[in-house]
Amino acid sequence: MIKKIIILILLVIINNWISGQSLSEFLNQVSGNNPELLACKKLLEARRIEARTGLAPSDPFISAGFMPGNNDAAGNKKTWSVSQSFDFPTKYLLRKKINNSTILLAEQEFNQGMLNILVEAEHTILDLIYNIKTLNILKQRKKGYEKLQSAWKIMLDKAEATIMDYNKIMLELSAINLEITKKEASVEMLKEKACYMGGLDAYIPVTEYPVVSVPDFDNLIIEKSKVHPLFLIPEIEYRISSQELKLIKTHSLPGFQIGYVSEILPGIAYTGPVAGMTIPLWANSNRIKSSSAAADHTAAVRDAVILKLKSQARIDYSNIMALQKSISEISNIIESGGGIKYPDKALSAGEISITTYFMYLEVLYQSEDRLLELENEYHKALATLLDHKLMN
């Protein structure tokens, strides 16, 4: 019994601690506990180890031989040798540079995968905020409909209202109950998704969007170019291609071999060092041209990708500015209309019919719903555009 009480207290403490987290703290939890990221980290370490292979010279070669003579006078000949081959030293230096660049490429590819997961997690929280805000507004509308339904029921009993008007209210109330049920299901689904992405058994009940300012576009592009994996990966791929071209050119340099050899005949032994050199003649034919063409292609791809990324960033930035303007315009219109205060007074005074009243509410609620959608779209677009800040 005591053990259960202690566990319950610990769960309450943990839940309270988690619920007090900010969005950035939640993303830190995702970075450290997300199951997919944990698997990617193990893959990254494996790629780092793999990239460090192939730097050492080839293995030593050891041989031994026993060659009987064709007659007793000739006797038997015995041989043994140990040899080691070496490439020209420049090759080892270039291979090390290529391996280091390969590790950088693997790290940036991991960073891009991490950013994708973090942005998805941030979008999940933003969708959760949107659905919670929408659910709260729907519940407020429901309360208004319930008050209206009670008042109209009294009027119906007194024969001061028609059954058609009363049924109109009941249909609207039924429809909003259905919307509330759908939103509650969406909220629970997003909570579960947040739990999975954070590697936790709890979620962050955020109810307001984070305050994020939109930076100047030119400064934004400079920042993204310096740290964003999508900008860095093409440059690293070009660097690897250039280094491979340099390595191919070193194939025209000679290789070396040194060793120690012994030949033993009856009563005679020859033992001593030997050395050799590989003379490149035709093994490197056309490989330089092929590698040079590949490097040129990589450079062209790099330039095209970076240009496309900048163009897409400008499109996204323009879209965010348009969303910001639309949000401001719709907010001003809704605020200037005074909400449902004036239609409620007009309906109570008998100045408008119930049909006209609901027609006005439909327009008002559509505007409110559109505002909520635009706010959600705006914050998600901004989170995607500023994803490089998650690298910190």
Secondary structure as GFF3:
##gff-version 3
##sequence-region A 1 392
A	DSSP	alpha_helix	2	19	.	.	.	ID=ss1
A	DSSP	alpha_helix	23	33	.	.	.	ID=ss2
A	DSSP	alpha_helix	35	51	.	.	.	ID=ss3
A	DSSP	beta_strand	61	68	.	.	.	ID=ss4
A	DSSP	beta_strand	76	86	.	.	.	ID=ss5
A	DSSP	alpha_helix	89	157	.	.	.	ID=ss6
A	DSSP	alpha_helix	163	198	.	.	.	ID=ss7
A	DSSP	alpha_helix	217	227	.	.	.	ID=ss8
A	DSSP	alpha_helix	229	249	.	.	.	ID=ss9
A	DSSP	three_ten_helix	250	252	.	.	.	ID=ss10
A	DSSP	beta_strand	255	265	.	.	.	ID=ss11
A	DSSP	beta_strand	268	278	.	.	.	ID=ss12
A	DSSP	alpha_helix	287	337	.	.	.	ID=ss13
A	DSSP	alpha_helix	341	348	.	.	.	ID=ss14
A	DSSP	alpha_helix	354	385	.	.	.	ID=ss15
A	DSSP	three_ten_helix	387	391	.	.	.	ID=ss16
###
